[in-house]
Amino acid sequence: MKIRVCIGSACHLKGSYNVINSLQQLVEEYHIADEVEIHASFCLGLCSQAVSVKIDDGDVQSVSGATVRDFFANNVLTVVRPPSCAHTAK
């Protein structure tokens, strides 16, 4: 999985480096560095919704320091570590 975080002017002003640092810490915390790459990128096209983040070929999403943990849990962990199916005995 490749995560691109915009570091263009608007995103930089809204904290893109904080988002990158938080994502890197989360990747280390969950020991998934071999499955997730984080890259700085220039304009992803949604400057008004900065900080712009894109996973692989997905849609660009707006992420902030306050929402980065939820973004990671909902968009990264669910793909890298999908919930296991619960089986019930009959």
C-alpha contacts under 8 A as a table, 3 or more apart, distances in Angstrom:
res1	aa1	res2	aa2	distance
1	M	35	E	6.06
1	M	36	V	4.81
1	M	37	E	6.21
1	M	55	I	7.01
1	M	56	D	6.26
2	K	36	V	5.89
2	K	37	E	4.80
2	K	38	I	6.06
2	K	39	H	7.41
2	K	55	I	5.76
2	K	56	D	5.19
3	I	36	V	7.30
3	I	37	E	6.03
3	I	38	I	4.81
3	I	39	H	6.15
3	I	53	V	6.99
3	I	54	K	5.76
3	I	55	I	4.52
3	I	56	D	6.33
4	R	38	I	5.98
4	R	39	H	4.85
4	R	40	A	5.75
4	R	41	S	5.82
4	R	53	V	5.63
4	R	54	K	5.19
4	R	55	I	6.35
4	R	56	D	7.82
5	V	16	S	6.88
5	V	19	V	7.82
5	V	20	I	6.75
5	V	38	I	7.48
5	V	39	H	6.25
5	V	40	A	5.05
5	V	41	S	5.60
5	V	42	F	7.97
5	V	51	V	7.38
5	V	52	S	6.07
5	V	53	V	4.57
5	V	54	K	6.64
6	C	11	C	6.08
6	C	12	H	7.67
6	C	16	S	6.63
6	C	40	A	5.95
6	C	41	S	4.68
6	C	42	F	5.11
6	C	43	C	5.67
6	C	44	L	6.20
6	C	51	V	6.57
6	C	52	S	5.44
6	C	53	V	6.31
7	I	10	A	7.91
7	I	11	C	5.54
7	I	12	H	5.10
7	I	16	S	5.76
7	I	17	Y	7.30
7	I	40	A	6.14
7	I	41	S	5.87
7	I	42	F	5.50
7	I	43	C	7.17
8	G	11	C	5.45
8	G	12	H	5.73
8	G	41	S	7.60
8	G	42	F	5.09
8	G	43	C	5.44
9	S	12	H	5.07
9	S	13	L	6.19
10	A	13	L	5.26
10	A	14	K	6.38
10	A	47	C	5.84
10	A	48	S	7.50
10	A	50	A	6.38
10	A	51	V	7.65
11	C	14	K	5.01
11	C	15	G	6.29
11	C	16	S	5.38
11	C	47	C	6.75
11	C	50	A	4.82
11	C	51	V	4.57
11	C	52	S	6.70
12	H	15	G	5.31
12	H	16	S	4.93
12	H	17	Y	6.82
12	H	51	V	7.59
13	L	16	S	7.40
14	K	50	A	6.47
14	K	51	V	6.22
14	K	64	S	7.67
15	G	18	N	5.28
15	G	19	V	6.45
15	G	51	V	6.87
15	G	64	S	7.08
15	G	65	G	7.23
16	S	19	V	5.01
16	S	20	I	6.20
16	S	51	V	5.69
16	S	64	S	7.80
17	Y	20	I	4.98
17	Y	21	N	6.10
18	N	21	N	5.10
18	N	22	S	6.07
18	N	65	G	6.42
19	V	22	S	5.10
19	V	23	L	6.11
19	V	51	V	7.86
19	V	63	V	7.40
19	V	64	S	6.39
19	V	65	G	5.65
19	V	68	V	6.54
20	I	23	L	5.16
20	I	24	Q	6.15
20	I	38	I	7.39
20	I	40	A	7.69
21	N	24	Q	5.10
21	N	25	Q	6.20
22	S	25	Q	5.09
22	S	26	L	6.20
22	S	65	G	7.57
22	S	68	V	7.08
22	S	69	R	7.89
23	L	26	L	5.06
23	L	27	V	6.15
23	L	38	I	7.60
23	L	68	V	7.19
23	L	69	R	7.93
23	L	72	F	7.31
24	Q	27	V	5.13
24	Q	28	E	6.30
24	Q	38	I	7.13
25	Q	28	E	5.13
25	Q	29	E	5.99
26	L	29	E	4.85
26	L	30	Y	6.14
26	L	69	R	7.82
26	L	72	F	7.73
27	V	30	Y	5.40
27	V	31	H	5.99
27	V	32	I	5.43
27	V	33	A	5.74
27	V	36	V	7.15
28	E	31	H	4.91
28	E	32	I	6.54
28	E	33	A	6.34
31	H	34	D	7.97
32	I	35	E	5.33
32	I	36	V	6.18
32	I	80	V	7.94
33	A	36	V	5.29
33	A	37	E	6.88
34	D	37	E	7.81
35	E	80	V	7.24
41	S	44	L	7.50
43	C	46	L	7.64
43	C	47	C	7.31
44	L	47	C	7.55
44	L	52	S	6.46
44	L	53	V	7.66
44	L	54	K	7.80
44	L	60	V	7.07
46	L	49	Q	5.51
46	L	50	A	6.63
46	L	52	S	6.43
46	L	60	V	7.37
47	C	50	A	5.23
47	C	51	V	7.58
47	C	52	S	7.12
49	Q	52	S	6.64
49	Q	61	Q	7.94
49	Q	62	S	5.57
50	A	62	S	5.62
50	A	63	V	7.06
50	A	64	S	7.90
51	V	61	Q	7.96
51	V	62	S	5.32
51	V	63	V	5.28
51	V	64	S	6.14
52	S	60	V	6.08
52	S	61	Q	5.57
52	S	62	S	4.87
52	S	63	V	6.38
53	V	60	V	5.49
53	V	61	Q	5.24
53	V	62	S	6.24
53	V	63	V	6.64
54	K	57	D	7.24
54	K	58	G	6.17
54	K	59	D	6.13
54	K	60	V	4.64
54	K	61	Q	6.29
55	I	58	G	5.46
55	I	59	D	7.41
55	I	60	V	7.65
63	V	66	A	7.96
63	V	67	T	5.83
63	V	68	V	5.79
63	V	71	F	7.08
64	S	67	T	5.15
64	S	68	V	5.75
65	G	68	V	5.43
66	A	69	R	7.49
67	T	70	D	5.44
67	T	71	F	6.10
68	V	71	F	4.95
68	V	72	F	6.05
69	R	72	F	5.09
69	R	73	A	6.18
70	D	73	A	5.06
70	D	74	N	5.99
71	F	74	N	5.31
71	F	75	N	5.72
71	F	76	V	7.49
72	F	75	N	5.40
72	F	76	V	4.99
72	F	77	L	6.36
73	A	76	V	5.88
73	A	77	L	5.08
73	A	78	T	6.60
74	N	77	L	6.45
74	N	78	T	5.85
75	N	78	T	5.95
75	N	79	V	6.68
76	V	79	V	5.39
76	V	80	V	6.08
77	L	80	V	5.02
77	L	81	R	5.21
77	L	82	P	6.88
78	T	81	R	5.41
78	T	82	P	4.61
78	T	83	P	6.87
79	V	82	P	5.42
